[in-house]
Amino acid sequence: DRLNFLFVFDRRRGSRLEALLNTFQTLFICFLLGFGAMTFSRDANTLVLTPIERMITKLNRIRNNPLEAMAIGDEEHQREQASTPQGRGMSKEGSDALSVKHSH
């Protein structure tokens, strides 16, 4: 006669641990993807949408009052002068000299 052997291993404990680790891995990846998407969205808003919205607001102001373009230009010039190191240190006389120089 033939002799048959049957081996039985209980792998339930290892399978449960593996399933738990896979669940944690999936949750971790979902967290990373969500965090990355939020960071990308914030950067896109800051670098793309905010300047476009500002531009549309300026265009609407100019459309309602075309002379507003000069005021917007002056505001931008003053903001630019205040943000540069030379603009902050420049005296009133230096500023007048530049404006006279440009007016000729």
DARATA-V654002 format. One record per run of one state. SS is the DSSP state (H for helix, E for strand, C for the rest). FROM is the first residue (numbers start at 1). LEN is the number of residues. If there is no record, write none. Layout:
((SS FROM LEN) (SS FROM LEN))
This chain:
((C 1 11) (H 12 53) (C 65 3) (H 68 16) (C 84 1) (H 85 5) (C 90 2) (H 92 12) (C 104 1))
